[in-house]
Amino acid sequence: MSRFARPFAEALAPLVELPVADVEKQLETPPKPGMGQLAFPCFQLAKTLRKAPPAIAEDLASKIQPTGLIKKVIATGPYVNAYLDGEAVAREVLPAALEAGECFGSLSIGGGRAVTVDYSSPNIAKSFGIHHLRSTVIGHALVNMLKAAGFQPVGINHLGDWGTQFGQLLAIWDEKGDEAELNERGIAYLLELYVEFNAAKEKNPELQDVARAKFRLLENGDAEARRLWALFRKVSLDEFERVYAMLGIQFDDMRGESFYEGLMPAVLTELKERNLLTESKGATVVDLEAFDLGTALVRKADGSTLYLTRDLASAGYRKESYDFVRSLYVVGGSQALHFAQMTKVLELMERPWFDTIEHVPFGLMRFKDRKMSTRKGDIVPLRDVLEQAAALAKQTIVKGAEDKSRPIPDDVDELAHRIGVGAVVFNDLKNRRVRDVVFDWDEVLAFDGETGPYLQYTAARIASMEARYGKPPSADVDFHLLDGPGELALIVAISEMPDSLQRGLESCEPSYVSDKLLEIASLFSTLYSNRSWKVLSEDVALTDARMLLAHGVRQALCNGLGWLGIPVPARM
Ligand code: ARG
């Protein structure tokens, strides 16, 4: 809801005898710009006042004096509608947007406080599949958004570089591992071995014991096991780094699960001293049945520790290292129980900050009719997806140039890369994160519709108008020329950028930002698709005013896309 809602709520509050905040929450946006910008529904009051809603609306409307940004107030059926003064709103919003530039929309609510964001966190020796895309993309957006809101984000990649799967790899490696092939084929080879291990295990279940023994060797520091593990880790990291470079991502803290091995004894000792441990079939667990959270396994019968044990250690380590005010874990919804158990155990360990831990879950991602699972080896590597997106974008650019008999731009590859990455990233972030994402190539890369390329294209189109305009936009314009209902709706949407950032952070939901960007782009397109509405024209005063507006649109789009981690091409 727009920040212009407050004055209207303040005027209504004493009349309806409700706190301003309550009234503000009830305000709605009317369905059409011609019906004003804010509407107060009178249905609830009808009960207490024993009057028909339209009569209440009439009465309230007659009692509110238009002032400041509110130009008129009229009853429309059961609603009290407020019309903002377009000229005043434009004057308030657009010069400020111009002035703020790259900072437009930012907030200073963070006060430099630290927030850790655990994201991406792929598993070593398994290829970086499209299923890790979601964590990577959502986490990166949250990091950027936190920064824009004045927090000190700490992006953490909690690499899955420890655990029984390394025992499995070492077991199959003994039988057929080939270092030359590993060096040549990298992670694809490791993945193949992993799949082979699982196939062999189906026939020969004892292999699982071999794997367990191998992992023990690794945990006990066996030199050869460690050497191979380090090699697997490096080969995997090389691949991950290529993907991060494509997405423009850098982590502040890239610490694998293996790092926490040394902290395991202290965690287990403390749990024991606090009487939190029980034995169950030789394994050690924390009984959380009383909280409906099952039993949390912290040490296996063979003595090895688990994912959960390492997460207990890493949570404390992060608190000590960064003193976070929030600690986010951007991990798929299937791990909800894991994080609930972790948080509960930290509470039982009397860590007062346990409730600043937030699991940020998300839905699945799938191709139109293809499931992905590492165990069967049927996964789509993310790098292939990004490369294919760039290749398809390049085809579109080349075809577009040919159709218009224009030369193909020199930097076509860079351009195609930005469009391809933007398309894939936006496709992920445009929906509420808990929903599943369906990946459909045609839809993802379309230049119209709710896509990344559409937003990039809108920004680039304005950039080229600005270039033709030939001078920097000025805030010294006749604001009266911007008071049409279409312009007003657009300017209000632009002014809501900081709200979308704030709400997006409150609920770890980048889609608040993507929604706002789509709204801004589509309101601009609506104006622009009207043949008689042009930004650049003979009319100098009108051109100046509309250029300032168009610049505000571009600034909002560029900044918002930046928060989402989407590159903006200078032109398209
Ligand atoms: N490596 C894990 C996986 O791919 C995700 C780790 C998430 N972070 C954490 N601290 N548990 O499932």
Residues whose N, C-alpha, C, O or C-beta is under 5 A from the ligand:
A	BS01	LIG	D118 S121 P122 N123 H158 G160 V331
